[in-house]
Amino acid sequence: MSSKYFIKTSPQIGESLILEDETAFHLARVLRVRVGDDVVLCDGKNTDYLCKVSEVSSKSVSLVVEEVMKCETELPVSVVLVQALPKAGKIDLIIQKAVELGATEIHPVYTRFCDVKPKNEKPSRWQKISESAAGQSGRGIIPEVFEPVSFEKFVKNVTFSDCLHLPAYEKNDTATILTAFSTYVSRHTTLPLRIYVYVGPEGGFAEQEINLLVKSGAIAVSLGKRILRTETAGLAALAQIGLVLEDYRTF
């Protein structure tokens, strides 16, 4: 059974748990678990719990905790995706795949060239997408999806000290994610506390927006010689960062 399910407690070995609502329905009706089957739970704080099913009913699933173990799927550095809101509901796919690729936070922003106008978004629905993707991909946390804000407001309030900020910019053809990361590590002799990835909308970032980031200490990077769609660019960047960080696990 590949997926894991998130709980709000941190149980001990031998403790009995009762799962209800959507989780119980999925286990009982979709996966059709039986008494004696194994189920992995997670407390959202990087701790997994291997449990044995002890009882299954139409409304609940009872389990007993058999093993407690640290989740080993998280990257050694928090990676934050700052995504300009795209058109036609593409944000749902972006959230799902960003979580699968290791993002720890997702911040939707309104940029100058966004075709999507500010409206009453529903981060609670986005959060459910994040939780589902986190369970499917075996994450140790549920990445948080924030309410959309203006690009300028986000940049004004974010911390640049001890962090690596990487806006993807199609007009840059010199720095790559690898070179920017290597430069940071060589200068600071340590990993950054966080890595921020910025992705523009369908029309890209305005030059003023890139300049604002660069003046604050960001490094504009290229994702390759091809022009990527907004729903592809962030995922390509996250995949590259994941590969780089996996090599630095023992740094």
Buried (B, 14 or more C-beta within 10 A) or exposed (E): EEBBBBBEEEBEEEBEBEBEEEBBBBBBEEEEBEEEBEBBBBBBEBBBBBBBBBEBEEEBBBBBBEEBEEBEBBBEBBBBBBBBBBEEEBBEEBBBBBBBBBBBBBBBBBBBBBEBEEEEBEBEEBBBBBBBBBBBBBBBBBBBBBEBBBBBEBBEEBEEEEBBBBBBBBEBEEBBBBEBBEEBBEEEEEBBEBBBBBBBBBEBBBEEBBEBBBEEEBBBBBBEEEEBEBBBBBBBBBBBBBEBBEEEEEE
